[in-house]
Amino acid sequence: IWAERYDRPASDIFAVQDEITHSVVAAIEPQIYAAERLRLQSKAPESLDAWGCVVRAMPYIWTWVIQDEDTGINLLKRAIELDPHYARARSLLAWAFATRVISGNLEFKQGISSALALAQGAIDLDPDDAWAHFAAGYISAFSRRFGPAVEELNEALQRNPNFAFVHIILGVAYGYAGLAEDGLRQLEIARRLSPLDQTQAANLSVEGLCHLVAGRYAEAVRAERRAVLMRPNFGTAWRTLTAAAG
């Protein structure tokens, strides 16, 4: 954050302050979740509050391993039972259901319908939560609904301009729409915003998708091989690798 340049006229000082604030919040949010996970590791799930359930769930729904996803989904359901108005829990559960559909572990119509209902519920509860709009955009992107995907993902970025994973999913939307170069530009933004977090395997896999769409098969294979080295259970990356390798 502190290495960034903020070249603005003096009259824009308040806009710069807002931009720096957004950057700080985006940078420290993953660290807050990580610290809370360490603190809560030894607690039994039934003793956690809604926030604790969400924090404990997050690493499980990142793994793309069905047993871990089960654990994460159960924790998120528990969070919603404890606090039915907790938008973040609904957003993450929507994301988890959509990921299940993408990996082939949940029937498409049922899974997408459930995920969309959860995402819309999260937006209704907290329209200013970037994660709620991210979830809706994520579902639309993987449902090949380009317009709604881009609209919701841009809504998420309006609320958190430094949300790296949103840029990655914009890359998915552009890739599926055949706009490979636009997708690759989004991935570069994501890498610049968050070069070391758990989204890197996803970034590489979407890079492979964009190269595949553009007909650059060797580049697609290289990107997907790096993705599966990071995440050996990453089914989407394996499928794109298979398609690119012919």
C-alpha positions as CSV (number, residue, x, y, z in Angstrom):
1,I,0.0,0.0,0.0
2,W,2.7,2.5,1.1
3,A,4.6,1.8,-2.1
4,E,1.7,3.0,-4.2
5,R,1.8,6.5,-5.8
6,Y,-1.3,8.7,-5.5
7,D,-0.8,11.5,-8.0
8,R,-3.9,13.7,-7.7
9,P,-4.5,17.5,-7.5
10,A,-4.6,18.9,-4.0
11,S,-8.4,19.4,-4.5
12,D,-8.8,15.6,-4.6
13,I,-7.3,15.1,-1.2
14,F,-10.5,13.5,0.2
15,A,-10.8,11.1,-2.8
16,V,-7.2,10.1,-2.1
17,Q,-8.0,9.5,1.6
18,D,-10.9,7.3,0.6
19,E,-8.7,5.4,-1.9
20,I,-6.0,4.7,0.8
21,T,-8.7,3.6,3.3
22,H,-10.1,1.1,0.8
23,S,-6.5,-0.2,0.1
24,V,-5.8,-0.6,3.8
25,V,-9.1,-2.4,4.5
26,A,-8.5,-4.8,1.5
27,A,-5.0,-5.5,2.6
28,I,-5.7,-6.3,6.2
29,E,-9.0,-8.2,5.7
30,P,-7.2,-11.6,4.8
31,Q,-4.8,-11.2,7.8
32,I,-7.7,-10.6,10.1
33,Y,-9.4,-13.7,8.9
34,A,-6.2,-15.7,9.2
35,A,-5.6,-14.5,12.8
36,E,-9.1,-15.3,13.8
37,R,-8.8,-18.8,12.3
38,L,-5.8,-19.5,14.5
39,R,-7.6,-18.2,17.6
40,L,-10.7,-20.3,16.9
41,Q,-9.0,-23.6,15.8
42,S,-9.2,-25.2,19.2
43,K,-12.9,-24.4,19.7
44,A,-15.6,-26.9,19.1
45,P,-17.9,-25.9,16.2
46,E,-21.0,-25.9,18.5
47,S,-19.3,-23.3,20.7
48,L,-18.7,-20.8,17.9
49,D,-20.8,-17.7,17.2
50,A,-21.9,-16.8,13.6
51,W,-18.7,-14.8,12.9
52,G,-16.6,-17.7,14.2
53,C,-18.4,-20.2,12.0
54,V,-17.7,-18.0,8.9
55,V,-14.1,-17.6,9.8
56,R,-13.6,-21.3,10.3
57,A,-15.5,-22.1,7.1
58,M,-13.4,-19.9,4.8
59,P,-10.3,-22.1,4.4
60,Y,-12.4,-25.2,3.8
61,I,-14.3,-23.8,0.9
62,W,-11.0,-22.7,-0.8
63,T,-9.6,-26.2,-1.1
64,W,-11.8,-27.7,-3.9
65,V,-11.8,-31.0,-1.9
66,I,-15.4,-32.3,-1.4
67,Q,-14.8,-33.4,2.2
68,D,-13.5,-30.0,3.1
69,E,-16.3,-28.3,1.3
70,D,-18.8,-30.3,3.4
71,T,-17.1,-29.0,6.5
72,G,-17.2,-25.4,5.2
73,I,-20.8,-25.7,4.1
74,N,-22.0,-27.1,7.4
75,L,-20.2,-24.3,9.3
76,L,-21.9,-21.7,7.0
77,K,-25.3,-23.2,7.5
78,R,-24.7,-23.1,11.3
79,A,-23.8,-19.4,11.0
80,I,-27.1,-18.7,9.2
81,E,-29.0,-20.7,11.9
82,L,-27.3,-18.6,14.6
83,D,-27.9,-15.3,12.7
84,P,-30.4,-15.4,9.8
85,H,-29.5,-11.8,8.9
86,Y,-25.8,-12.5,8.4
87,A,-25.2,-11.5,4.8
88,R,-21.6,-12.7,4.6
89,A,-22.5,-16.2,5.6
90,R,-25.2,-16.3,2.8
91,S,-22.7,-14.9,0.3
92,L,-20.1,-17.6,1.1
93,L,-22.6,-20.4,1.1
94,A,-23.8,-19.2,-2.3
95,W,-20.2,-19.3,-3.5
96,A,-19.7,-22.8,-2.0
97,F,-22.8,-24.2,-3.7
98,A,-21.8,-22.7,-7.1
99,T,-18.3,-24.2,-6.7
100,R,-19.9,-27.5,-6.1
101,V,-21.8,-27.2,-9.4
102,I,-18.7,-26.2,-11.3
103,S,-16.8,-29.2,-9.9
104,G,-19.6,-31.6,-10.9
105,N,-20.5,-32.4,-7.3
106,L,-24.0,-30.8,-7.4
107,E,-26.7,-30.9,-10.0
108,F,-26.6,-27.7,-12.1
109,K,-30.3,-26.6,-11.9
110,Q,-30.7,-27.3,-8.2
111,G,-27.3,-25.9,-7.2
112,I,-27.5,-22.7,-9.2
113,S,-31.0,-22.0,-8.1
114,S,-30.0,-22.4,-4.4
115,A,-26.8,-20.3,-4.9
116,L,-28.7,-17.5,-6.6
117,A,-31.3,-17.4,-3.9
118,L,-28.6,-17.2,-1.2
119,A,-26.7,-14.5,-3.1
120,Q,-29.8,-12.4,-3.7
121,G,-30.7,-12.8,0.0
122,A,-27.3,-11.5,0.9
123,I,-27.7,-8.5,-1.3
124,D,-31.1,-7.8,0.2
125,L,-29.7,-8.0,3.7
126,D,-26.6,-5.9,3.0
127,P,-26.5,-4.2,-0.4
128,D,-23.1,-2.6,0.5
129,D,-21.3,-5.9,1.1
130,A,-18.9,-6.5,-1.7
131,W,-19.0,-10.3,-1.0
132,A,-22.7,-10.4,-1.7
133,H,-22.3,-8.9,-5.2
134,F,-19.2,-11.0,-5.8
135,A,-21.3,-14.2,-5.1
136,A,-24.0,-13.1,-7.5
137,G,-21.4,-12.3,-10.2
138,Y,-19.5,-15.5,-9.6
139,I,-22.7,-17.6,-10.2
140,S,-23.6,-15.6,-13.3
141,A,-20.0,-15.9,-14.7
142,F,-20.0,-19.7,-14.5
143,S,-23.6,-19.8,-15.8
144,R,-22.3,-18.0,-18.9
145,R,-24.5,-15.0,-18.2
146,F,-22.0,-12.3,-19.3
147,G,-24.0,-9.2,-18.7
148,P,-25.3,-9.9,-15.2
149,A,-21.9,-11.3,-14.2
150,V,-20.0,-8.1,-15.2
151,E,-22.7,-5.9,-13.7
152,E,-22.6,-7.6,-10.3
153,L,-18.8,-7.9,-10.2
154,N,-18.4,-4.3,-11.0
155,E,-20.9,-3.6,-8.1
156,A,-18.5,-5.5,-5.9
157,L,-15.6,-3.5,-7.1
158,Q,-17.4,-0.2,-6.4
159,R,-17.7,-1.4,-2.8
160,N,-14.1,-2.8,-2.5
161,P,-11.9,-1.7,-5.4
162,N,-9.1,-3.9,-4.1
163,F,-11.0,-7.2,-4.1
164,A,-8.5,-9.3,-6.1
165,F,-10.7,-12.3,-6.5
166,V,-13.4,-10.2,-8.2
167,H,-10.9,-9.3,-10.9
168,I,-10.2,-13.0,-11.4
169,I,-13.8,-13.8,-11.8
170,L,-14.2,-10.9,-14.3
171,G,-11.4,-12.7,-16.1
172,V,-13.6,-15.8,-16.2
173,A,-16.6,-13.8,-17.5
174,Y,-14.5,-12.2,-20.3
175,G,-12.8,-15.5,-21.1
176,Y,-16.2,-17.3,-21.6
177,A,-17.4,-14.3,-23.7
178,G,-14.4,-14.8,-26.0
179,L,-12.7,-11.6,-24.8
180,A,-9.4,-13.2,-23.8
181,E,-7.3,-10.1,-23.7
182,D,-9.8,-8.3,-21.5
183,G,-9.7,-11.3,-19.2
184,L,-5.9,-11.3,-19.0
185,R,-5.9,-7.6,-18.1
186,Q,-8.2,-8.4,-15.2
187,L,-5.8,-11.1,-14.0
188,E,-2.9,-8.8,-14.1
189,I,-4.8,-6.3,-11.9
190,A,-5.6,-9.2,-9.4
191,R,-1.9,-10.2,-9.3
192,R,-0.8,-6.7,-8.6
193,L,-3.4,-6.3,-5.8
194,S,-2.8,-9.6,-4.1
195,P,0.4,-11.4,-5.3
196,L,0.7,-13.9,-2.5
197,D,-2.7,-15.0,-1.4
198,Q,-4.8,-18.2,-2.0
199,T,-6.2,-16.9,-5.2
200,Q,-3.1,-17.6,-7.2
201,A,-4.1,-21.0,-8.4
202,A,-7.4,-19.6,-9.6
203,N,-5.6,-16.8,-11.4
204,L,-3.4,-19.2,-13.2
205,S,-6.3,-21.4,-14.2
206,V,-8.3,-18.5,-15.6
207,E,-5.1,-17.4,-17.4
208,G,-5.1,-20.8,-19.0
209,L,-8.8,-20.4,-20.0
210,C,-8.1,-17.1,-21.7
211,H,-5.1,-18.5,-23.6
212,L,-7.3,-21.5,-24.6
213,V,-10.0,-19.2,-25.9
214,A,-7.4,-17.2,-27.9
215,G,-6.0,-20.4,-29.4
216,R,-2.7,-20.2,-27.6
217,Y,-2.6,-23.8,-26.5
218,A,1.0,-24.0,-25.3
219,E,0.5,-21.0,-23.0
220,A,-2.8,-22.5,-21.7
221,V,-1.0,-25.8,-20.9
222,R,1.8,-24.0,-19.0
223,A,-0.6,-21.9,-16.9
224,E,-2.8,-24.9,-16.0
225,R,0.1,-27.0,-15.1
226,R,1.2,-24.4,-12.6
227,A,-2.3,-24.2,-11.3
228,V,-2.6,-27.9,-10.6
229,L,0.9,-27.9,-9.0
230,M,-0.5,-25.4,-6.5
231,R,-3.9,-27.1,-6.1
232,P,-3.7,-30.8,-7.1
233,N,-7.5,-31.2,-6.5
234,F,-8.4,-28.2,-8.8
235,G,-10.8,-29.9,-11.1
236,T,-11.5,-26.9,-13.3
237,A,-7.8,-26.5,-14.0
238,W,-7.4,-30.2,-14.9
239,R,-10.3,-29.9,-17.3
240,T,-8.9,-26.8,-19.0
241,L,-5.5,-28.5,-19.1
242,T,-7.0,-31.5,-20.8
243,A,-8.8,-29.4,-23.4
244,A,-5.6,-27.3,-24.1
245,A,-3.4,-30.4,-24.4
246,G,-5.7,-31.9,-27.0
